Amino acid sequence: GGYGYSTEYDVERYFRDAPLMIVGEGTNEIQRNVIVSQLVSRGGL
């Protein structure tokens, strides 16, 4: 429907802001490196 396009509903803002969350957290490769380095430092691998 049009809820994602209409500024009358909060869901429009969620769809608009969603890509920023991905960029702000880093790429998949960066996230993978962070997780692996934390596991290695804790002796998990």
Buried (B, 14 or more C-beta within 10 A) or exposed (E): EEEEEEEEBEEBEEEEEEEEEEEEEEEEEEEEEEEEEEEEEEEEE
